[in-house]
Amino acid sequence: MSITRRSIKNNRLATTGFRWAFCAAAKAGPPRSHYQQRRDHGDRHAAALRNLFNRMLGQLHHCLQTRQLYDPTKAFAPPVTAAA
């Protein structure tokens, strides 16, 4: 008996996302600070870009579903912490 790992992904979407995140992280602004925060957290370059892409893709999905315009200050706002 053999157990293998099967990975299914859209290579075109992954490549496009990597480039999109790379370009977004290259410029100053909220995406760059998110990328740098992930790097400071210990992520390697590719992992930080993948995390940034996942976040931007989620934001794009939200904007399309709610018919809102993209606002980077809202999209990359710091997490809200509950008051004690």
VEXTORBA-453169 format. One record per residue: x, y, z of N, C-alpha, C in turn; residue in three letters; residue number from 1. Coordinates in steps of 0.02 Angstrom, whole numbers. Layout:
! VEXTORBA-453169
site n_u X&n_v Y&n_w Z&ca_u X&ca_v Y&ca_w Z&c_u X&c_v Y&c_w Z&aa ALA&i NUM
...
END
This chain:
! VEXTORBA-453169
site n_u 42&n_v -59&n_w 0&ca_u 0&ca_v 0&ca_w 0&c_u 45&c_v 62&c_w 0&aa MET&i 1
site n_u 25&n_v 111&n_w -39&ca_u 64&ca_v 172&ca_w -45&c_u 19&c_v 232&c_w -36&aa SER&i 2
site n_u 42&n_v 279&n_w 5&ca_u 5&ca_v 341&ca_w 15&c_u 46&c_v 397&c_w -15&aa ILE&i 3
site n_u 17&n_v 432&n_w -62&ca_u 52&ca_v 487&ca_w -94&c_u 13&c_v 551&c_w -83&aa THR&i 4
site n_u 48&n_v 605&n_w -91&ca_u 17&ca_v 671&ca_w -83&c_u -5&c_v 695&c_w -152&aa ARG&i 5
site n_u -65&n_v 716&n_w -156&ca_u -92&ca_v 742&ca_w -219&c_u -105&c_v 817&c_w -211&aa ARG&i 6
site n_u -77&n_v 854&n_w -255&ca_u -84&ca_v 927&ca_w -252&c_u -119&c_v 950&c_w -316&aa SER&i 7
site n_u -173&n_v 986&n_w -306&ca_u -210&ca_v 1013&ca_w -363&c_u -211&c_v 1088&c_w -356&aa ILE&i 8
site n_u -189&n_v 1123&n_w -407&ca_u -192&ca_v 1196&ca_w -406&c_u -194&c_v 1221&c_w -477&aa LYS&i 9
site n_u -215&n_v 1281&n_w -484&ca_u -217&ca_v 1314&ca_w -549&c_u -150&c_v 1350&c_w -557&aa ASN&i 10
site n_u -107&n_v 1324&n_w -599&ca_u -40&ca_v 1353&ca_w -607&c_u -42&c_v 1424&c_w -634&aa ASN&i 11
site n_u -89&n_v 1438&n_w -677&ca_u -94&ca_v 1506&ca_w -704&c_u -114&c_v 1556&c_w -650&aa ARG&i 12
site n_u -162&n_v 1536&n_w -608&ca_u -182&ca_v 1580&ca_w -553&c_u -125&c_v 1589&c_w -503&aa LEU&i 13
site n_u -89&n_v 1536&n_w -489&ca_u -33&ca_v 1540&ca_w -442&c_u 22&c_v 1587&c_w -468&aa ALA&i 14
site n_u 38&n_v 1581&n_w -532&ca_u 89&ca_v 1624&ca_w -562&c_u 66&c_v 1697&c_w -564&aa THR&i 15
site n_u 4&n_v 1708&n_w -583&ca_u -23&ca_v 1776&ca_w -585&c_u -24&c_v 1806&c_w -515&aa THR&i 16
site n_u -44&n_v 1766&n_w -466&ca_u -46&ca_v 1790&ca_w -398&c_u 22&c_v 1807&c_w -370&aa GLY&i 17
site n_u 72&n_v 1766&n_w -387&ca_u 140&ca_v 1780&ca_w -364&c_u 164&c_v 1846&c_w -393&aa PHE&i 18
site n_u 150&n_v 1858&n_w -456&ca_u 172&ca_v 1921&ca_w -488&c_u 133&c_v 1981&c_w -460&aa ARG&i 19
site n_u 69&n_v 1972&n_w -449&ca_u 27&ca_v 2025&ca_w -422&c_u 53&c_v 2045&c_w -352&aa TRP&i 20
site n_u 65&n_v 1995&n_w -310&ca_u 90&ca_v 2008&ca_w -243&c_u 160&c_v 2038&c_w -245&aa ALA&i 21
site n_u 202&n_v 2015&n_w -290&ca_u 270&ca_v 2042&ca_w -296&c_u 268&c_v 2116&c_w -314&aa PHE&i 22
site n_u 226&n_v 2134&n_w -362&ca_u 220&ca_v 2204&ca_w -382&c_u 191&c_v 2246&c_w -325&aa CYS&i 23
site n_u 141&n_v 2220&n_w -290&ca_u 110&ca_v 2257&ca_w -235&c_u 159&c_v 2266&c_w -178&aa ALA&i 24
site n_u 201&n_v 2216&n_w -165&ca_u 249&ca_v 2220&ca_w -109&c_u 308&c_v 2265&c_w -127&aa ALA&i 25
site n_u 319&n_v 2279&n_w -190&ca_u 376&ca_v 2319&ca_w -211&c_u 364&c_v 2394&c_w -199&aa ALA&i 26
site n_u 301&n_v 2414&n_w -196&ca_u 286&ca_v 2485&ca_w -186&c_u 268&c_v 2498&c_w -113&aa LYS&i 27
site n_u 281&n_v 2559&n_w -91&ca_u 264&ca_v 2578&ca_w -23&c_u 189&c_v 2581&c_w -15&aa ALA&i 28
site n_u 166&n_v 2562&n_w 43&ca_u 94&ca_v 2564&ca_w 57&c_u 74&c_v 2505&c_w 101&aa GLY&i 29
site n_u 9&n_v 2497&n_w 112&ca_u -15&ca_v 2443&ca_w 156&c_u 5&c_v 2373&c_w 134&aa PRO&i 30
site n_u 4&n_v 2356&n_w 69&ca_u 26&ca_v 2289&ca_w 50&c_u 100&c_v 2277&c_w 67&aa PRO&i 31
site n_u 141&n_v 2327&n_w 57&ca_u 212&ca_v 2321&ca_w 73&c_u 222&c_v 2310&c_w 148&aa ARG&i 32
site n_u 185&n_v 2347&n_w 189&ca_u 193&ca_v 2338&ca_w 261&c_u 167&c_v 2270&c_w 283&aa SER&i 33
site n_u 115&n_v 2244&n_w 250&ca_u 91&ca_v 2176&ca_w 266&c_u 144&c_v 2125&c_w 248&aa HIS&i 34
site n_u 174&n_v 2132&n_w 190&ca_u 228&ca_v 2087&ca_w 168&c_u 286&c_v 2089&c_w 218&aa TYR&i 35
site n_u 306&n_v 2149&n_w 237&ca_u 363&ca_v 2157&ca_w 283&c_u 346&c_v 2128&c_w 352&aa GLN&i 36
site n_u 284&n_v 2136&n_w 372&ca_u 262&ca_v 2108&ca_w 437&c_u 267&c_v 2032&c_w 435&aa GLN&i 37
site n_u 248&n_v 2001&n_w 379&ca_u 253&ca_v 1928&ca_w 373&c_u 326&c_v 1906&c_w 373&aa ARG&i 38
site n_u 370&n_v 1946&n_w 340&ca_u 441&ca_v 1930&ca_w 339&c_u 470&c_v 1934&c_w 410&aa ARG&i 39
site n_u 450&n_v 1987&n_w 446&ca_u 473&ca_v 1995&ca_w 515&c_u 447&c_v 1939&c_w 560&aa ASP&i 40
site n_u 389&n_v 1912&n_w 542&ca_u 359&ca_v 1857&ca_w 580&c_u 397&c_v 1792&c_w 571&aa HIS&i 41
site n_u 438&n_v 1789&n_w 518&ca_u 478&ca_v 1729&ca_w 506&c_u 465&c_v 1695&c_w 440&aa GLY&i 42
site n_u 418&n_v 1720&n_w 401&ca_u 403&ca_v 1689&ca_w 336&c_u 460&c_v 1704&c_w 287&aa ASP&i 43
site n_u 472&n_v 1656&n_w 244&ca_u 519&ca_v 1667&ca_w 189&c_u 484&c_v 1709&c_w 136&aa ARG&i 44
site n_u 523&n_v 1731&n_w 87&ca_u 498&ca_v 1776&ca_w 35&c_u 436&c_v 1746&c_w 0&aa HIS&i 45
site n_u 441&n_v 1684&n_w -23&ca_u 385&ca_v 1654&ca_w -60&c_u 324&c_v 1645&c_w -15&aa ALA&i 46
site n_u 334&n_v 1627&n_w 47&ca_u 277&ca_v 1618&ca_w 93&c_u 243&c_v 1684&c_w 108&aa ALA&i 47
site n_u 284&n_v 1737&n_w 116&ca_u 255&ca_v 1803&ca_w 129&c_u 216&c_v 1828&c_w 68&aa ALA&i 48
site n_u 242&n_v 1815&n_w 9&ca_u 205&ca_v 1835&ca_w -52&c_u 141&c_v 1794&c_w -59&aa LEU&i 49
site n_u 144&n_v 1730&n_w -44&ca_u 84&ca_v 1688&ca_w -48&c_u 31&c_v 1712&c_w 1&aa ARG&i 50
site n_u 52&n_v 1731&n_w 62&ca_u 5&ca_v 1756&ca_w 111&c_u -25&c_v 1821&c_w 87&aa ASN&i 51
site n_u 16&n_v 1865&n_w 59&ca_u -8&ca_v 1929&ca_w 33&c_u -58&c_v 1918&c_w -24&aa LEU&i 52
site n_u -43&n_v 1872&n_w -68&ca_u -88&ca_v 1856&ca_w -124&c_u -154&c_v 1829&c_w -98&aa PHE&i 53
site n_u -152&n_v 1785&n_w -50&ca_u -214&ca_v 1757&ca_w -22&c_u -257&c_v 1812&c_w 9&aa ASN&i 54
site n_u -225&n_v 1858&n_w 42&ca_u -262&ca_v 1913&ca_w 73&c_u -292&c_v 1959&c_w 19&aa ARG&i 55
site n_u -253&n_v 1976&n_w -32&ca_u -278&ca_v 2019&ca_w -85&c_u -334&c_v 1985&c_w -124&aa MET&i 56
site n_u -328&n_v 1920&n_w -134&ca_u -380&ca_v 1883&ca_w -170&c_u -445&c_v 1883&c_w -129&aa LEU&i 57
site n_u -439&n_v 1875&n_w -64&ca_u -498&ca_v 1878&ca_w -21&c_u -530&c_v 1947&c_w -23&aa GLY&i 58
site n_u -489&n_v 1999&n_w -25&ca_u -515&ca_v 2067&ca_w -29&c_u -550&c_v 2079&c_w -96&aa GLN&i 59
site n_u -521&n_v 2054&n_w -149&ca_u -552&ca_v 2061&ca_w -215&c_u -620&c_v 2026&c_w -216&aa LEU&i 60
site n_u -622&n_v 1966&n_w -188&ca_u -685&ca_v 1929&ca_w -185&c_u -738&c_v 1968&c_w -145&aa HIS&i 61
site n_u -717&n_v 1997&n_w -89&ca_u -763&ca_v 2036&ca_w -48&c_u -789&c_v 2097&c_w -87&aa HIS&i 62
site n_u -744&n_v 2132&n_w -121&ca_u -764&ca_v 2191&ca_w -160&c_u -813&c_v 2172&c_w -215&aa CYS&i 63
site n_u -802&n_v 2116&n_w -248&ca_u -847&ca_v 2095&ca_w -301&c_u -915&c_v 2074&c_w -273&aa LEU&i 64
site n_u -915&n_v 2040&n_w -216&ca_u -978&ca_v 2017&ca_w -187&c_u -1021&c_v 2074&c_w -160&aa GLN&i 65
site n_u -988&n_v 2124&n_w -131&ca_u -1025&ca_v 2179&ca_w -99&c_u -1029&c_v 2241&c_w -143&aa THR&i 66
site n_u -1000&n_v 2237&n_w -202&ca_u -1001&ca_v 2293&ca_w -250&c_u -971&c_v 2357&c_w -219&aa ARG&i 67
site n_u -916&n_v 2348&n_w -184&ca_u -881&ca_v 2405&ca_w -154&c_u -817&c_v 2418&c_w -192&aa GLN&i 68
site n_u -793&n_v 2480&n_w -189&ca_u -729&ca_v 2497&ca_w -218&c_u -674&c_v 2476&c_w -170&aa LEU&i 69
site n_u -617&n_v 2458&n_w -198&ca_u -560&ca_v 2438&ca_w -157&c_u -531&c_v 2498&c_w -121&aa TYR&i 70
site n_u -521&n_v 2492&n_w -56&ca_u -491&ca_v 2544&ca_w -15&c_u -435&c_v 2512&c_w 26&aa ASP&i 71
site n_u -371&n_v 2526&n_w 10&ca_u -316&ca_v 2493&ca_w 44&c_u -313&c_v 2507&c_w 119&aa PRO&i 72
site n_u -337&n_v 2565&n_w 140&ca_u -336&ca_v 2579&ca_w 212&c_u -386&c_v 2536&c_w 250&aa THR&i 73
site n_u -442&n_v 2520&n_w 218&ca_u -490&ca_v 2474&ca_w 249&c_u -467&c_v 2402&c_w 242&aa LYS&i 74
site n_u -438&n_v 2386&n_w 184&ca_u -419&ca_v 2317&ca_w 170&c_u -361&c_v 2294&c_w 214&aa ALA&i 75
site n_u -314&n_v 2338&n_w 228&ca_u -256&ca_v 2319&ca_w 269&c_u -257&c_v 2354&c_w 336&aa PHE&i 76
site n_u -316&n_v 2366&n_w 363&ca_u -322&ca_v 2397&ca_w 429&c_u -294&c_v 2350&c_w 481&aa ALA&i 77
site n_u -265&n_v 2378&n_w 535&ca_u -240&ca_v 2334&ca_w 588&c_u -297&c_v 2295&c_w 619&aa PRO&i 78
site n_u -283&n_v 2235&n_w 644&ca_u -337&ca_v 2195&ca_w 674&c_u -366&c_v 2229&c_w 736&aa PRO&i 79
site n_u -431&n_v 2222&n_w 744&ca_u -465&ca_v 2252&ca_w 801&c_u -458&c_v 2205&c_w 860&aa VAL&i 80
site n_u -435&n_v 2231&n_w 916&ca_u -429&ca_v 2190&ca_w 977&c_u -485&c_v 2208&c_w 1024&aa THR&i 81
site n_u -509&n_v 2158&n_w 1059&ca_u -564&ca_v 2168&ca_w 1106&c_u -537&c_v 2201&c_w 1169&aa ALA&i 82
site n_u -574&n_v 2250&n_w 1194&ca_u -554&ca_v 2284&ca_w 1257&c_u -568&c_v 2237&c_w 1315&aa ALA&i 83
site n_u -523&n_v 2238&n_w 1364&ca_u -532&ca_v 2194&ca_w 1422&c_u -583&c_v 2221&c_w 1470&aa ALA&i 84
END
